[in-house]
Amino acid sequence: MNSNTNVEVRTRSIPTAAALICQGFEPVRVVYRDHGGSQIVFAPESRAALDRFLAMKQRAEAMLEGSDGLR
C-alpha cells in the first residue's frame, strides 16, 4: 500500500476499480499502455478507500486460506 496521498491511483483490476466506483470515486481517465495493458486512473483522494479495500481483500483471502482443509 502506498502511503503517499498525493499520487493518483492506477489499477488494471476491474474488481478494484469497481470497489472504488461503489464508494463514490469516478475514474478520471484511462491510460493506454502498449506493454502491460490499459490502466484506470482515479484521483489521489481515492487512496484511503483503496487502502481499506486492499486490507479487507487481504483479510478475506486469509480467511479462505485458513479454512482450506477444514471441510
Contacts in CASP RR format, 6 or more apart in sequence:
PFRMAT RR
TARGET T0000
AUTHOR 0000-0000-0000
METHOD contacts of the structure
MODEL  1
MNSNTNVEVRTRSIPTAAALICQGFEPVRVVYRDHGGSQIVFAPESRAAL
DRFLAMKQRAEAMLEGSDGLR
1 50 0 8 1.000
1 51 0 8 1.000
1 54 0 8 1.000
1 55 0 8 1.000
2 47 0 8 1.000
4 47 0 8 1.000
5 44 0 8 1.000
5 45 0 8 1.000
5 47 0 8 1.000
5 48 0 8 1.000
6 44 0 8 1.000
7 44 0 8 1.000
7 47 0 8 1.000
8 28 0 8 1.000
8 41 0 8 1.000
8 42 0 8 1.000
8 43 0 8 1.000
8 44 0 8 1.000
9 20 0 8 1.000
9 41 0 8 1.000
9 42 0 8 1.000
9 43 0 8 1.000
9 44 0 8 1.000
9 46 0 8 1.000
9 47 0 8 1.000
9 50 0 8 1.000
10 31 0 8 1.000
10 39 0 8 1.000
10 40 0 8 1.000
10 41 0 8 1.000
10 42 0 8 1.000
11 17 0 8 1.000
11 20 0 8 1.000
11 39 0 8 1.000
11 40 0 8 1.000
11 42 0 8 1.000
11 50 0 8 1.000
12 36 0 8 1.000
12 37 0 8 1.000
12 38 0 8 1.000
12 39 0 8 1.000
12 40 0 8 1.000
16 50 0 8 1.000
16 53 0 8 1.000
16 54 0 8 1.000
17 27 0 8 1.000
17 40 0 8 1.000
17 42 0 8 1.000
19 49 0 8 1.000
19 53 0 8 1.000
20 42 0 8 1.000
20 46 0 8 1.000
20 49 0 8 1.000
20 50 0 8 1.000
20 53 0 8 1.000
21 27 0 8 1.000
23 46 0 8 1.000
23 49 0 8 1.000
23 53 0 8 1.000
25 42 0 8 1.000
25 43 0 8 1.000
25 45 0 8 1.000
25 46 0 8 1.000
25 49 0 8 1.000
26 42 0 8 1.000
27 40 0 8 1.000
27 41 0 8 1.000
27 42 0 8 1.000
28 41 0 8 1.000
28 42 0 8 1.000
28 43 0 8 1.000
29 41 0 8 1.000
30 38 0 8 1.000
30 39 0 8 1.000
30 40 0 8 1.000
30 41 0 8 1.000
31 38 0 8 1.000
31 39 0 8 1.000
31 41 0 8 1.000
32 38 0 8 1.000
33 39 0 8 1.000
42 50 0 8 1.000
END
